[in-house]
Amino acid sequence: MCAAACPSDCIYIEAEQDARPYSERIGRDERYAKVYNIDYGRCIFCGYCVEACPKDAITHGYNFEISVFNRADLLKRKEDLLITNQKQSKNYRVALSSEVVDSEYKEV
C-alpha cells in the first residue's frame, strides 16, 4: 500500500509467501516483504507512505540528514531501514512511554 501511495515512485517492494507455520511467524500475515527498497534520491518526503502503511512500519523522524557524496548511497534496503541498525541523532531520542510529549521524539 505504501508503494502505491508514493507519488514519486521511490518505493520498491517484492512480496513473498511466508512458508512457516502460523505459530512460528513473527507477524501473523501470510506474506512479507522479501525486498523493500526506498530510493531517497527520488523521495519528496511527502509522508503519504507513512499514512498508507497498514502496520505503522514507516515513520519519518528526526534522522533526516542523509547527505551523501555518492547517489547510490541514497538507495536504502530493508536492512538499512530497520530501527535497530540506524544511527540515532545526538539531539533527539525516542520518547519513553511514561513521558508526556506531543510527538514520538523528545528533544535532549
C-alpha positions as a Python dict, from the first residue, in 0.01 Angstrom:
ca = {
    (1, 'M'): (0, 0, 0),
    (2, 'C'): (286, 238, 72),
    (3, 'A'): (438, 186, -272),
    (4, 'A'): (103, 257, -438),
    (5, 'A'): (62, 577, -235),
    (6, 'C'): (406, 712, -329),
    (7, 'P'): (375, 988, -594),
    (8, 'S'): (748, 981, -681),
    (9, 'D'): (756, 601, -721),
    (10, 'C'): (1063, 565, -499),
    (11, 'I'): (947, 256, -303),
    (12, 'Y'): (1007, -91, -448),
    (13, 'I'): (858, -400, -281),
    (14, 'E'): (875, -771, -366),
    (15, 'A'): (633, -974, -155),
    (16, 'E'): (674, -1342, -79),
    (17, 'Q'): (463, -1606, 94),
    (18, 'D'): (570, -1699, 447),
    (19, 'A'): (616, -2077, 448),
    (20, 'R'): (650, -2104, 826),
    (21, 'P'): (358, -2238, 1032),
    (22, 'Y'): (126, -1976, 1178),
    (23, 'S'): (256, -2026, 1534),
    (24, 'E'): (621, -1969, 1433),
    (25, 'R'): (575, -1643, 1244),
    (26, 'I'): (695, -1316, 1390),
    (27, 'G'): (398, -1138, 1235),
    (28, 'R'): (70, -1312, 1168),
    (29, 'D'): (46, -1225, 800),
    (30, 'E'): (81, -1480, 521),
    (31, 'R'): (307, -1254, 314),
    (32, 'Y'): (612, -1046, 395),
    (33, 'A'): (838, -804, 211),
    (34, 'K'): (1128, -1006, 73),
    (35, 'V'): (1271, -691, -89),
    (36, 'Y'): (1190, -343, 43),
    (37, 'N'): (1387, -53, -104),
    (38, 'I'): (1341, 322, -77),
    (39, 'D'): (1534, 548, -313),
    (40, 'Y'): (1580, 868, -111),
    (41, 'G'): (1726, 1033, -420),
    (42, 'R'): (1373, 1032, -563),
    (43, 'C'): (1177, 1071, -237),
    (44, 'I'): (998, 1404, -187),
    (45, 'F'): (928, 1335, 186),
    (46, 'C'): (554, 1393, 141),
    (47, 'G'): (456, 1140, 409),
    (48, 'Y'): (192, 958, 201),
    (49, 'C'): (371, 627, 260),
    (50, 'V'): (361, 683, 636),
    (51, 'E'): (-14, 741, 630),
    (52, 'A'): (-82, 449, 393),
    (53, 'C'): (124, 189, 582),
    (54, 'P'): (-122, -53, 750),
    (55, 'K'): (139, -173, 1002),
    (56, 'D'): (284, 167, 1104),
    (57, 'A'): (623, 34, 996),
    (58, 'I'): (725, 352, 814),
    (59, 'T'): (799, 668, 1009),
    (60, 'H'): (965, 997, 929),
    (61, 'G'): (1164, 1105, 1230),
    (62, 'Y'): (1448, 1341, 1301),
    (63, 'N'): (1710, 1127, 1126),
    (64, 'F'): (1665, 1318, 802),
    (65, 'E'): (2024, 1427, 749),
    (66, 'I'): (2107, 1187, 470),
    (67, 'S'): (2354, 1388, 265),
    (68, 'V'): (2600, 1166, 82),
    (69, 'F'): (2876, 1202, -175),
    (70, 'N'): (2755, 909, -386),
    (71, 'R'): (2398, 898, -519),
    (72, 'A'): (2391, 518, -491),
    (73, 'D'): (2414, 555, -112),
    (74, 'L'): (2064, 709, -113),
    (75, 'L'): (1913, 371, -202),
    (76, 'K'): (1819, 213, 130),
    (77, 'R'): (1740, -157, 161),
    (78, 'K'): (1522, -319, 424),
    (79, 'E'): (1826, -397, 638),
    (80, 'D'): (1930, -30, 631),
    (81, 'L'): (1585, 91, 735),
    (82, 'L'): (1545, -124, 1046),
    (83, 'I'): (1543, 99, 1355),
    (84, 'T'): (1796, -124, 1531),
    (85, 'N'): (2056, -52, 1262),
    (86, 'Q'): (2008, 324, 1234),
    (87, 'K'): (2244, 576, 1386),
    (88, 'Q'): (2040, 781, 1631),
    (89, 'S'): (2057, 1157, 1647),
    (90, 'K'): (2251, 1314, 1934),
    (91, 'N'): (1991, 1591, 1969),
    (92, 'Y'): (1676, 1377, 1980),
    (93, 'R'): (1576, 1042, 2122),
    (94, 'V'): (1265, 825, 2117),
    (95, 'A'): (1034, 936, 2398),
    (96, 'L'): (960, 690, 2677),
    (97, 'S'): (601, 576, 2719),
    (98, 'S'): (592, 732, 3066),
    (99, 'E'): (682, 1080, 2932),
    (100, 'V'): (420, 1330, 2825),
    (101, 'V'): (531, 1474, 2491),
    (102, 'D'): (345, 1591, 2183),
    (103, 'S'): (545, 1374, 1942),
    (104, 'E'): (720, 1039, 1927),
    (105, 'Y'): (1057, 1209, 1972),
    (106, 'K'): (1189, 1424, 2257),
    (107, 'E'): (1449, 1696, 2240),
    (108, 'V'): (1752, 1616, 2456),
}
